[in-house]
Amino acid sequence: MRAVDLIAKKRDGQALNSDEITWFVHTYAKGDLPDYQAAAFLMAVFLRGMTTAETVSLTMAMARSGDMLDLSDVIDYAVDKHSSGGVGDKTSLIVLPLVASCGVTVAKMSGRGLGLTGGTLDKLESIRGFRVNLTEAEFRDHAKRYGLVLAGQSHDLAPADGKFYALRDVTATVPSLPLIVSSIMSKKIAAGANGIVLDVKAGSGAFMETVDQARELAQSMVEIGHNIGRDMIAVVSDMNQPLGSAVGNALEVIESIEVLQDQRAGVEDLREHCLEIAAYMLKLAGRGRQWADHQDTRALLERQLSNGAAFAKFREMISAQGGDVRMIDDPRQLPGAHLIETLSADRDGYIAQVSAHHIAQMAFDLGAGRERKIDPIDPGVGVKVHAKVGDPVKQGQPLITIYANDQVKLSESKAHFSHAFQIGDHPVNPLPLFYDTISAV
Ligand code: URA
């Protein structure tokens, strides 16, 4: 095969077959095709799109470009979740121990944060000693022994995606549905998932800004996953305002502990969000025989929060992976900030907007996130948001507290405050948590 012929075929709007796509992906992954041909291929896909069959082939070719994790000796059915990334999205920290506390083994590989949204591994690393770099043997052993393990990638999963993604970033070909779907799904397939709950965010703090775009992505991922033989449930959830109130690594761990300890005040939205995602994960894991009734499953999950089982599972995982559980038992021992400032409403009214994007920028400027993979982060900094869209507020009422460790960064962060909140004269409806659910089971 010749790359130029395949590029021309796609350029002219014809569908490529599975052998052609597999050949292109694997030859590029091996380093036997130049970046300029891969870039031309990506642009042809961007402009011409792909059929479902082509996207399935692309997903499987990328998944098979590296290690394929087989967990079948540890878990007979691996259930995974994926979030398209949001501000204050600490869902995994809560949902995974919650699901594991119901007897479903969860062995998940997570990522680090890049840009404005934080990564699960960074949040967990605020806990002294917590190890995210486990060997494959440790990963399997923890899954077997504790029924819960959360680690970084110890494998070379879908390396073709890494190479393609770097090229997409610099060739303006990121926002292409088949390229996004195959990128996300190839990593999940390579990580061994049988059932996947997708949390596709829509809003100013999300990759997809409109509900329609997010729904289209969710539908496409469900379709492709189903075609590959995976059970799929996708929710489209709101990301116009942050999820919960904490944005920043240790602050998000603290808020997760609050939910796991069944506190409700101030975390109602986060708790509700996690209960829904966890119920869907159990639904997949139950495969129609168990946890099929959504309300019964939710009641079980609420009991696991109130009887301490979910928190105990979280604590066990932290301890098993070397983390200092004294920080979990007394979260004041987690990394903190020495400059704390609260900013308040300048007028009476109703909260019309809490911009997830600008709140994320505030936390980022404090040092909670990283621009390049190698940048360090400050685990102790971030913000806590005290108001949600629709809340009535009085002049002088606190809207946000900033936790900083550097005066200059604090000033930079504060500069976003005026864009972060909008207060109107008239009552505003609260934002929904979810816009849609799409499934293929
Ligand atoms: N996340 C991914 O992993 N890949 C994409 O293409 C977009 C978002």
Residues whose N, C-alpha, C, O or C-beta is under 5 A from the ligand:
A	BS01	URA	L179 I180 S183 I184
